[in-house]
């Protein structure tokens, strides 16, 4: 039988190899924040003829305006997100679009100030913090009857450490993407992070619940042995479940629209990282904590 718990430091080391470059990128370059966080303009345009997103984006870029995203609506209009526009830039976009596509109607225009963007960032970070705290409390309550030598609080804290691992992996990689490929962080990215947190915890709880069951049945000669048995018993389920999600996300990434490409990429990275951390980080971290506690007693 594979001794995953016994080789925990190898898995922790691999996680650090993935996380550290991202942390360095965050320190050096930060995140390439989009208009949702830095402020910008949302311009809604309606055309008299059929217009593709690609052609519209090319036309707007000829005016020197940087386009963050373009999305179509059910009312057959386009929502164009840009950096903050002044009146001359707005008129230039309308004029260029009319020259290229004919009659253009400006349905609406909305400008998001930097103050609102900063407030949105604070709320996003608060949401992640509150979600993490709620997860610790929930797992501590759900596992309150876990047999000795385990502790329900340890289960909760280890689960949050695993999900923070996933968040750091995704944020670090997107810091690198932002610097080298110009990928911007928007509100959809925060949605992806919260989704990743939920998926990661779900996968971790499956492993933890099996550990609790095996502790109750007295499976294994030691706590590490019990954890290792539990990991082996659930690893097929974890990988198979994640694989189905990964295949769907790959299909969306390859054939979906450009507007959700990086949202899908964030989910894909997070799901893979979440599966890895649930099996190779969260449960082995329980073993490390238990061994450390036993050494302290001695």
N, C-alpha and C positions, 0 to 999 in steps of 0.2 A: 504494500500500500504506500502511496506517495505521502511523504512526511512534509506537508505544507507548513504546519505549525512549527516544526523543527527548523525549517529553512526560512523563517520569517524575515531575518535580516537581509537576505538576498532580495526578497520582494520589497521590503522597505527601501533598500538601496536603489532598486529599479524605479520606484516612485520618485525618489529624490532626483534621479537622473532626468526624469521628465519634467518635474516641477521647477528645479533650480534655473534652467535656461529661461523659463517663463517669468520667474521672479526677477531675474537680472534684466529682462526686457522691460518689465513693469517699472523698475527703478530708473532705467536709462531713458526709456521712451514713453512710458505710461500707456494709456489707451487712446486710440484715435476716436474721440467722441464725435458722434453725429449731431445733426441739428436738434434732435430731441433733447440733448443735454447742453449743447452750446448755444442754442437759440438759432432760429432760421425762419424761413418763409415757406408757407404752404399755399401753393397757387393751383386753383382748379380751373382747367381749361376745357372747353367744348368745341369740337370741330364739326364742320359741315360735311366732311368726307372721312373715310376710314384712314386712320393714322396708326402706324406701328410705334410701339414704345421705343424701339431702337432708333428709328428715324427722328422721332421727337427729341430724344436725348441728344443725338448728333446736332440737330438744329439749334437747340438751346446752348450747347457747348460752343458753337461758333460765335456766340455773343460774349464769350468769356466768363459766363456764369457757371459755377461748379454745381452739378446736379447730384444730390444725395440719393434720391430714389424717385421712381415714377410708378404709379399704381393706377390701374383702371378701376372704374366704379360701375355699379349696376345701371346707373343713369347715363352710361356711355360717355363719361367724361374722364379726364386724367388728372390725378393729384400729383403735382410736381413739388418735391421737397428740395430746397436749395439753401445755401448760406443766406444770411439776411440780405434782402434786396432793397436797393433804393429805387426811387421813382424812375430814374433813367434806365436802370437795368430791367425793371419790369416792362417798360415801354419797348425796350430793345427785344425782349423775348416775344412779346406780342407781335411786333413788326416782322421779326424773322419768321415766326410761325405762319403769319398771314402770307408772306412771300412764298413760302414753301408749300403750304397746305390749303391756301384759300382762306375763307372766312373763319375767324377764331373768336369765340366768345369767352371773356373772363367771367366765370361763374362766381368765384369768391377768391379772396386773398386773406391770409391770416399770418401774422408774424408772432413768433414765439421769442420772447426776450431771454437773455442769458440768466436772469433771475429765476424765471420759471424752469429753465433747464437745470439749474443748480438744485432747485427744490425737488425736481423729479429724481435726480441722482440720490439725494438724501433719502427720499421715500423708498427708492429701490434698495438701497443698502439697509434701511430699516426693515423692509420686508424680508430680506434674507436673514437678518439677525433674529427677527421674531420667529420666523419659520424654524431656525436652528434651535432656539430655546424651547419652542413648542414640541419639537421632536424629542429633545432630551426628557422633558417632563412626561410626554406620552409613553416613551419606552420604559422610563423608570416606573411608571404606574403599571404598565402592561406586564412587566417582568418582575413585579414586586415579590412574587412568590418563588422566584428562581432558587433552586437549592444551593446550599453552601458548597464550595467556597466562593461562588460567584456573587456579584452584587448588581442589582438592577440599575444603579447609577452608573456603574462601569459600562454596562451595555449601552445606555443612552449616550454617554460621552464618547465611547468608541464609534458609535454610529455617526455622530456629528463630525468627529475627526475624519471619518471616511468620506462624508459628503463635502467637507471643506477641501479635502484632497481633490475631489472632482471639480469643484468650483475653481480652485487654483490652477488645475490643469487646463481647463477651458479658457479662463481669463488670461493665463500666461501665453497660451498658443495664439489667442486673438490679439494680444499685445504685439507679438511677432508678426502676425498677418497684417496688423494695422501699419506697422513700420515699413514692411517690405512690399505689401500689396495694396495699401491704402484702404483696407477694410475698416469700416466705421462701426462703432458701437451705438445701437439705437434701442428703443423700447422693446423691440422683439428679442433682442439679446438677453435682456433681463427676464423676459418670459421664458426663454430657453433655460436660463440658469435655475429658475424656480422649478421648472419641469424636471430638470436633471436632478435637483435635490430630492424631489418626490420619488423619482425612479430609483435613485441610489438607495434611499432609505427602505423602499419596498424590497429591494434585493437583499439588503443587509438583514432585514427582519426575518426573511425566510431562513437564512443561515442561523441567526440567533435563536429563532424558535426551535430549530432542530437541536441546537446545543442545550437548550433548556430541557427538552424532552429526554435527551440522552443523559443529562445529569440526574434527572428524576429516576431513570431506569438503571443508573449505575454503570453505564457503558464506559469502558476505558479504564485503564489502570491509574491515570492521573488526569488532571484538568486539561493539560496539553493534548493528551491522547483522546479525550472526549471531544475536544474542539476539532481535532484532526479528523476523527470519524464523522463528525457532523458536516464538515466541509466536503469530504469525499461523497457523502450521501446526497448533498444538495448541489454539487458543482454541475452535474449534467443539466439539472433543471434551470439553473442560473444561466448557463451558456446558451441553452436552447431557446429560452425565453428572450434573451437579449439578441440572439441571432435573428429571430423573426423581426424584431424591431429594427435592427441594423439593415436588413434587406429592404424593408419598406422605406427607411430613410435614404438609403442609397438610390432607390428608384426615384424618390422625390428630388434628391440632389441632382441626378442626371437629367431628369425630364421635367422638373418643376420650373417655375418662373424664376427670373433673376432676382425678384424682390424678396424671395424667401430662401435664396441659396445659402446665405451665411447663417440664417436662422437654423436651417436644416443641418448645416455643417456643425454648428455648435451643439445641436442635439445629438448628432452622430458621435462626436468626440466625447460628449458627456456620458452617453449610454455605454460606450466601450470602457471608459474610465470607471464608471459606476459599477460595472460588472467586475472589473479587476479589483477595485478597492473593497467591494463587499466580500470577495473570496480571499484575497491575498493581503488585505490590510486590516479590515475591521476585526475579523475573528482572530488573526494572529496577534493583533494589538491587545485583545483580551488576555491572551496567553502571556504576553510580555508583562502586562500589568500585574497579573496573578503571580508570576515568578518573582517580580520585583517586590511584591508584598511579602512573599514567603521569605525572601532573603533578608528583608528588614526585621521580620520576627526572629530569625535565627541570630 
